[in-house]
Amino acid sequence: MRTELVTTLKRQATRILADLHQSKDPILITEHGTPSAYLVDVSMFELMQDRMVLLEGIARGERAILENRTLTQSDAKRRMKKWLG
């Protein structure tokens, strides 16, 4: 992962954005030597968001199993029938 100073970003934003779109690798932006932000390509950000939604769903399912909040297929069908008509 590449690191850029915030002052470099201010001066060379067009070049840095072009590099970002081409490489798709996030860029760490620093201020006074301290990490401040990540610059991420839009398509990569959207992919990460989609993955987070999926992982959160898996985590909810695993929690439900651990807490014994599960149904048999026939019980699930019976409960869903009232919603589906």
Buried (B, 14 or more C-beta within 10 A) or exposed (E): EEEBBEEBBEEEEEEBBEBBEEEEEBBEBBEEEEEEEEBBBEEEEEEEEEEEEEEEEEEEEEEEEEEEEEEEEEEEEEEEEEEEE
